[in-house]
Amino acid sequence: MNRAENHILVIFGALGDLTKRKLIPAVFKLKRHKLLPEKFAIIGTGRIKLSDEDFRKKMLDTLNEFSDDNDLKKSDAEEFVSSIYFTVMNFADDSDYPGLKKKLTELEKKYGTGGNVIFYLATPPSLYGVIPLDLAKHGMNDQSNGKGWKRLIIEKPFGYDLQSGKELNAKLLKHYEEDQLYRIDHYLGKETVQNIMVTRFSNGIFEPLWNRNYIHHVEITSAENIGVENRGGYYEDSGALRDMVQNHLLQVAGVIAMEPPPSFESNAIRNETLKVFQSLRPMTSADVERNVIRGQYGPATVRGEKIAGYREEKGVKKDSRTETFVALKMYIDNWRWGGVPFYIRTGKRLPTRVTEVVIHFKPTPHQLFGRGRAVNDSCNQLVIRIQPDEGILLKFGMKTPGSGYNVQTVNMDFHYSDLKNETLPAAYERLLHDCMTGDSTLFARADAVEACWSFVQPILDTWKENKKIKIFGYPAGTWGPEHADTLIEEPGVTWRYPCKNLSDDGLYCEL
Ligand SMILES: NC(=O)c1ccc[n+]([C@@H]2O[C@H](COP(=O)([O-])OP(=O)(O)OC[C@H]3O[C@@H](n4cnc5c(N)ncnc54)[C@H](OP(=O)(O)O)[C@@H]3O)[C@@H](O)[C@H]2O)c1
């Protein structure tokens, strides 16, 4: 990877959780890997009055707590924080922006960063349509006449529904060019998601099979074993569909289903994933009733520990109808995927934490070695594990040694952990560096965000309008409501239940 161009990184929401847990450790990692530019500084902003020195101390504590650097050296961390500054401001108060501009101008001179700035919005989403406009009002979006580039990283969620997503895009695009906007979807920053493209487009053996003729169905599962933690208030208004499906899981589906791009240039790739989103078959209300199952976790005892139900969580209504689980069946109506169901499943308080894609290939046209084996067992599967134990596994049939012709399924697998000298960069490290080098490939473009909302909107509308549609309960620690199984209608075909051999704490599951 190349060193980034000189710039200043301004973080809005620098006293928040994301900055602490992800952003500062990621920027520090970039420094350790010599990927930061020579001339670089950070300005953190927040509404508590702090001196630069106070803020640096906080960032040192943050590094000690959240950096995954095994040999974190005090001197390195101290050198890193010496170019971090702080400005107090209320982001919603227009009169606080000149103070930021003054500090930015001073530091640009001091560090010689040539006017290049990244503004990172790590704030509540209600401010995504406010801060960029105030920056523009005070001329901080100006990149004319050699004033340096200005880029904006915007966290998720991007909009609350189709209309608000469109309105936010329209507001931003009034003051910024599309290529200044970096809508982050940290799933795209995951090494294993990028590897899907490399697996598909650098191997001759997969692509000829990657279509309706050979693939029976595709399954995308993203399970979390934790509940809503202390984000009950946020989650009440969001739910699993908005929180996971509209963005992360549709983006993964886009990478699985896209056509090979003509080049590996940002817009060439994003044009192809956009076509996938535009080809998603719109759901009618009847489709939603039939093909989307929602659930909510209830109390249970998991590995001896009493787990509260969703409705008992802080910030959650006692009669909440917010889904903590969703499973859906969708179709991509295009030449390649006509008739192939894509199943997506995500939820909280499931048995473990795992995200994976399973490509289920069709069985052989004639079952020579034994009829009546379940379809799941007799088909080849390609399992792309996104997290944890990142890797790829191919399941295929092999003769059981001995007399007769009994077939058993065996695995050919690759684990990233086998690459002893390589560590997987954290998603935020990769994405921050991409923005620093002006590469927007792994960020969501305005049209893609809107296309994803267009697919999800009828589901939200149907749930809102038709109160008869059930929200199924499931005990915490299980794989969600049993009704999710009915989505897959064929006999002998079920979801893959990963991690049959869970570790004692339920956290580690083998590929
Ligand atoms: N945390 C994660 O791992 C994560 C992951 C993915 C996406 N995100 C997204 O990233 C964004 C930030 O998340 P977070 O978890 O860091 O939230 P957070 O902990 O609530 O941080 C937001 C920060 O913004 C500050 N803030 C809010 N309104 C402000 C205002 N008017 N003026 C000045 N400061 C203001 C808050 O200050 P106060 O504390 O004073 O209110 C807080 O320090 C959210 O949109 C979230 O959806 C977070």
The ligand as an ORCA input file, in Angstrom:
! r2SCAN-3c Opt
* xyz 0 1
  N     -19.304      2.611     17.913
  C     -19.186      1.821     16.882
  O     -18.516      0.773     16.928
  C     -19.858      2.156     15.579
  C     -19.841      1.206     14.564
  C     -20.415      1.529     13.350
  C     -21.005      2.772     13.175
  N     -21.036      3.685     14.181
  C     -21.656      4.984     13.920
  O     -20.730      6.019     14.241
  C     -21.397      7.142     14.795
  C     -20.777      7.457     16.136
  O     -20.961      6.336     16.978
  P     -20.429      6.286     18.469
  O     -20.695      4.921     18.942
  O     -19.051      6.829     18.562
  O     -21.449      7.308     19.194
  P     -21.186      8.084     20.537
  O     -20.343      7.306     21.461
  O     -22.529      8.550     21.006
  O     -20.325      9.349     20.045
  C     -20.872     10.451     19.423
  C     -20.151     11.672     19.953
  O     -20.711     12.814     19.320
  C     -20.878     13.808     20.319
  N     -21.929     14.748     19.962
  C     -23.229     14.473     19.720
  N     -23.878     15.607     19.404
  C     -22.960     16.592     19.460
  C     -23.008     17.989     19.250
  N     -24.133     18.609     18.874
  N     -21.889     18.700     19.397
  C     -20.728     18.120     19.772
  N     -20.612     16.805     19.989
  C     -21.720     16.052     19.834
  C     -21.267     13.020     21.548
  O     -21.060     13.811     22.665
  P     -21.915     13.574     24.018
  O     -21.343     12.325     24.598
  O     -21.655     14.804     24.791
  O     -23.343     13.396     23.604
  C     -20.307     11.846     21.453
  O     -19.082     12.152     22.025
  C     -22.861      6.745     14.926
  O     -23.582      7.333     13.883
  C     -22.879      5.238     14.798
  O     -24.037      4.775     14.163
  C     -20.474      3.398     15.378
*
